[in-house]
Amino acid sequence: MNVKSKINFCKDLAICALKGGPKYYAWLGFLGFFVMLWAYGWYHQATKGMIVTGLTDQVTWGIYLANFVFLVGVAAAAVTVVFPAYIYKHKQLKEIVVLGECLAIAAVVMCLLFVLAHMGRPDRAWHMIPSWAPIPYFHGIFNWPNSMLTWDVMVLNAYLVLNLICAFYYLYKKYAGREINKRFYMPFVYVTMVWALSIHTVTAFLINTMPARPMWFHSVMPIKFIITAFAAGPCLIIVAFLVIRKNTTLKIADEAINLLSQIITWCLGIALFLALSEIVTELYPSTEHSFSLKYLMFGMHGLTKLVPWFWVSLLSMITAFILFLIPSIRKNHNILPYICILAFAGIWIEKGMGLLLPGFIPSPIGEFTEYTPSWIEIFISLGSWAIGLGVFTILLKFSVGILTGEIRYNGDDGAGGPAAVPVVGNAAATAPKDAASTGPKPWDKGKWGGGGKKE
């Protein structure tokens, strides 16, 4: 591979992030507002400590880890695009499979931001790095293999690396106009698919291995995590696909979107079945182990803050499931984004606030303490989402530009070809005359930087 083409690949990615149309800048500006709130929140949390949060001795996990658990599932859901594309040879999904990997990268970035926020200060991360003779300054305890948290950190970071390799290798090859080396690429793809299941399974093990928390202590938890992940993740992917199709020249076939909506339907139905089974199992014998679920559904001792969240979540999921069951509605791509948002929001509540928080209420010694996230936590959470969505937007924009041929590299690879011509920005001004005079110009195919309309 040519070093020059790699340098241009990185330069074009940077240019792609900075250049765009009014819609692009407006979207980034909207996200930027929440990033400013995130910086404000981080300043207060880093300088004053965790006292600025709503966490207590009884409820030690709050909105940060609730979002973390949910987003691990979103990251794992990329497999709903990768698996049909490479195992079942789904042609329409295979053409856009890299977009699913972009979602996985952005979701893992958000996961890491929420973990850092839960730590209180970023510098505390070094306590997880064990002592090593050549670098004696790290004095953490990795505690592997005993700690589930250590397993979670390992699989999550490995998943990020795998997706970075798969996505950027694929994009670079397309950018340089070279063939994919399947003997190198496909093993990473297969490992990534298996790894996607492992990250959410390990996250489920993180909580369902605590016998002192009866609400989490059951073996169905990993299955429930994966099923809800495969329902929520494709919802976000479908919305992204429809936005891309509307605003760029990339063609995303209806078959690809319809397959994802079918996956959502099946997974959402199974998730509801598991949720209702859990309710019956807990409430029918009605032992003290059901106190957390009773508190979540009806409130206990006058404490009812989570009750509206639970019922809104359940009604949202049921409504979305019924609408997904009707083919004429499911295949109506004008209505589909709203159903996806409804299902996504319902699962976010059910898997985040509706699962993590009641697990701490009551405490193992029977204390009932409610948790309300502080404004600092809300600012940091919104900002973390905004950063992740910004990363997702830039990756999608760059990927779409390469997939449509609007961003590509026509350069000298050392074999005596024409001079390097990175096709971005004002590429026409730098293109050699012989290249500019033959055939359609790739930069004439669309305005990748803003809206996708032909110039």
NORLIN-V56026 format. One record per residue. RES is the residue in one small letter. SS is DSSP state (2 for helix, 1 for strand, 0 for the rest). PHI is phi in degrees with one decimal (NA if undefined). Layout:
res:ss:phi
RES:SS:PHI
RES:SS:PHI
This chain:
res:ss:phi
m:0:NA
n:0:-79.7
v:2:-64.6
k:2:-63.1
s:2:-66.5
k:2:-67.5
i:2:-62.7
n:2:-66.0
f:2:-58.1
c:2:-67.4
k:2:-63.2
d:2:-66.9
l:2:-63.6
a:2:-65.6
i:2:-63.9
c:2:-60.4
a:2:-69.4
l:2:-93.4
k:0:-106.3
g:0:-177.5
g:0:-93.0
p:2:-58.2
k:2:-63.1
y:2:-64.0
y:2:-66.2
a:2:-64.2
w:2:-65.4
l:2:-65.7
g:2:-64.1
f:2:-61.6
l:2:-66.0
g:2:-61.8
f:2:-59.5
f:2:-72.6
v:2:-66.6
m:2:-65.4
l:2:-62.3
w:2:-60.4
a:2:-64.7
y:2:-61.4
g:2:-63.6
w:2:-63.7
y:2:-60.2
h:2:-68.6
q:2:-68.4
a:2:-71.1
t:2:-92.0
k:2:-106.5
g:0:92.2
m:2:-74.3
i:2:-63.4
v:2:-79.8
t:0:-95.3
g:0:-92.4
l:0:-72.5
t:0:-133.1
d:0:-64.3
q:0:-84.1
v:0:-112.9
t:0:-97.2
w:0:-114.4
g:0:-126.3
i:2:-67.0
y:2:-63.9
l:2:-75.5
a:2:-62.9
n:2:-68.0
f:2:-59.8
v:2:-60.7
f:2:-64.4
l:2:-73.5
v:2:-59.6
g:2:-66.0
v:2:-62.1
a:2:-64.1
a:2:-66.3
a:0:-68.3
a:0:-58.5
v:2:-66.3
t:2:-68.4
v:2:-96.2
v:2:-70.0
f:2:-63.0
p:2:-62.0
a:2:-67.3
y:2:-102.1
i:0:-87.8
y:0:-97.3
k:0:54.4
h:0:-73.9
k:2:-61.0
q:2:-66.3
l:2:-77.0
k:2:-63.8
e:0:-68.8
i:0:-125.3
v:2:-61.3
v:2:-64.4
l:2:-67.1
g:2:-65.7
e:2:-67.6
c:2:-62.3
l:2:-63.6
a:2:-60.9
i:2:-61.9
a:2:-63.9
a:2:-66.6
v:2:-67.3
v:2:-59.0
m:2:-64.3
c:2:-56.2
l:2:-66.0
l:2:-63.5
f:2:-70.7
v:2:-64.7
l:2:-61.6
a:2:-63.5
h:2:-66.5
m:2:-67.8
g:0:100.5
r:0:-141.6
p:2:-61.6
d:2:-66.1
r:2:-71.0
a:2:-62.1
w:2:-69.8
h:2:-69.4
m:2:-86.8
i:0:-91.3
p:1:-70.6
s:0:-63.0
w:1:-144.0
a:0:-50.7
p:0:-63.7
i:1:-125.1
p:0:-74.3
y:0:-75.8
f:0:-80.8
h:0:-132.0
g:1:-83.4
i:0:-123.5
f:0:-72.2
n:0:53.2
w:0:-107.5
p:0:-98.7
n:0:-71.9
s:0:-87.5
m:2:-66.6
l:2:-62.9
t:2:-64.0
w:2:-59.0
d:2:-64.1
v:2:-61.6
m:2:-64.6
v:2:-69.4
l:2:-69.3
n:2:-67.4
a:2:-64.2
y:2:-64.8
l:2:-62.6
v:2:-63.7
l:2:-60.7
n:2:-71.0
l:2:-62.8
i:2:-63.2
c:2:-62.0
a:2:-67.8
f:2:-75.9
y:2:-64.5
y:2:-61.8
l:2:-65.1
y:2:-63.5
k:2:-62.6
k:2:-65.0
y:2:-63.1
a:2:-85.0
g:0:70.5
r:0:-113.5
e:0:-74.5
i:0:-71.7
n:0:-82.4
k:2:-65.6
r:2:-67.2
f:2:-90.0
y:2:-77.8
m:2:-63.9
p:2:-56.6
f:2:-64.9
v:2:-63.0
y:2:-64.7
v:2:-63.8
t:2:-62.9
m:2:-62.3
v:2:-66.6
w:2:-64.2
a:2:-59.7
l:2:-68.7
s:2:-67.7
i:2:-65.8
h:2:-81.7
t:2:-65.8
v:2:-65.2
t:2:-62.8
a:2:-66.0
f:2:-61.8
l:2:-57.9
i:2:-107.7
n:2:-86.9
t:0:-101.8
m:0:-110.0
p:0:-64.4
a:0:-77.5
r:0:-114.9
p:0:-58.4
m:0:-64.7
w:0:-97.8
f:0:-84.7
h:0:-152.5
s:0:-76.7
v:0:-77.7
m:2:-54.7
p:2:-61.5
i:2:-64.9
k:2:-62.0
f:2:-61.5
i:2:-68.9
i:2:-63.7
t:2:-66.9
a:2:-64.7
f:2:-76.7
a:2:-95.4
a:2:-75.9
g:2:-58.5
p:2:-61.1
c:2:-59.4
l:2:-67.4
i:2:-64.9
i:2:-62.8
v:2:-59.9
a:2:-63.6
f:2:-60.3
l:2:-68.0
v:2:-65.9
i:2:-62.4
r:2:-63.8
k:2:-78.9
n:2:-112.1
t:0:-133.9
t:0:-90.6
l:0:-71.1
k:0:-91.7
i:0:-115.0
a:0:-68.5
d:2:-59.0
e:2:-59.9
a:2:-65.4
i:2:-68.3
n:2:-64.8
l:2:-64.1
l:2:-64.1
s:2:-67.6
q:2:-66.7
i:2:-59.5
i:2:-60.5
t:2:-58.6
w:2:-62.8
c:2:-68.4
l:2:-65.7
g:2:-62.3
i:2:-66.0
a:2:-62.3
l:2:-66.3
f:2:-60.6
l:2:-65.2
a:2:-64.4
l:2:-68.9
s:2:-62.5
e:2:-64.4
i:2:-63.1
v:2:-63.8
t:2:-61.0
e:2:-80.1
l:2:-85.8
y:2:-64.7
p:2:-73.5
s:0:53.1
t:0:-87.9
e:2:-66.5
h:2:-71.8
s:2:-94.5
f:2:-60.2
s:2:-63.7
l:2:-70.0
k:2:-62.5
y:2:-61.9
l:2:-67.1
m:2:-84.0
f:0:-125.8
g:0:84.1
m:1:-142.5
h:0:54.4
g:0:78.3
l:1:-99.4
t:0:-135.1
k:0:-63.0
l:0:-88.9
v:2:-59.2
p:2:-60.6
w:2:-61.6
f:2:-62.1
w:2:-70.6
v:2:-62.6
s:2:-61.3
l:2:-63.2
l:2:-65.0
s:2:-63.5
m:2:-66.8
i:2:-65.9
t:2:-61.7
a:2:-62.5
f:2:-63.2
i:2:-61.2
l:2:-68.1
f:2:-65.8
l:2:-68.6
i:0:-89.6
p:2:-57.3
s:2:-64.9
i:2:-81.6
r:2:-62.1
k:0:-93.3
n:0:-85.2
h:0:-76.6
n:0:-83.5
i:0:-92.4
l:2:-51.3
p:2:-58.9
y:2:-70.3
i:2:-66.8
c:2:-62.0
i:2:-64.0
l:2:-62.7
a:2:-66.1
f:2:-59.5
a:2:-65.8
g:2:-61.7
i:2:-70.5
w:2:-59.5
i:2:-69.1
e:2:-63.1
k:2:-89.5
g:0:-99.4
m:2:-62.7
g:2:-83.9
l:2:-118.4
l:2:-68.5
l:2:-68.9
p:2:-65.3
g:2:-62.3
f:2:-94.4
i:0:-124.7
p:0:-81.7
s:0:-72.0
p:0:-58.1
i:0:-102.5
g:0:89.4
e:0:-82.8
f:0:-102.9
t:0:-134.3
e:0:-84.7
y:0:-121.3
t:0:-129.6
p:0:-64.2
s:0:-77.3
w:2:-63.1
i:2:-64.1
e:2:-63.2
i:2:-65.9
f:2:-60.7
i:2:-65.3
s:2:-66.9
l:2:-61.1
g:2:-66.6
s:2:-64.8
w:2:-62.1
a:2:-63.7
i:2:-63.7
g:2:-63.1
l:2:-67.4
g:2:-64.8
v:2:-60.9
f:2:-61.3
t:2:-61.9
i:2:-66.0
l:2:-63.2
l:2:-63.9
k:2:-62.4
f:2:-66.7
s:2:-64.5
v:2:-62.6
g:2:-60.2
i:2:-73.9
l:2:-64.2
t:0:-86.9
g:0:83.2
e:0:-77.5
i:0:-120.5
r:0:-158.0
y:1:-118.6
n:1:-109.7
g:0:-137.7
d:0:-79.9
d:0:-96.9
g:0:94.9
a:0:-100.3
g:0:87.0
g:0:-78.6
p:0:-69.9
a:0:-66.0
a:0:-62.0
v:1:-134.6
p:1:-68.2
v:0:-93.8
v:0:-143.4
g:0:55.3
n:0:-88.2
a:2:-66.7
a:2:-60.4
a:2:-71.6
t:2:-104.9
a:0:-73.7
p:0:-68.2
k:2:-63.0
d:2:-67.3
a:2:-70.4
a:2:-73.0
s:0:-95.5
t:0:-117.1
g:0:71.5
p:0:-69.3
k:0:-81.5
p:2:-61.6
w:2:-78.6
d:2:-86.1
k:0:-72.8
g:0:175.1
k:0:-96.2
w:0:-60.2
g:0:-79.6
g:0:-167.0
g:0:98.7
g:0:80.2
k:0:-78.6
k:0:-71.0
e:0:-78.5
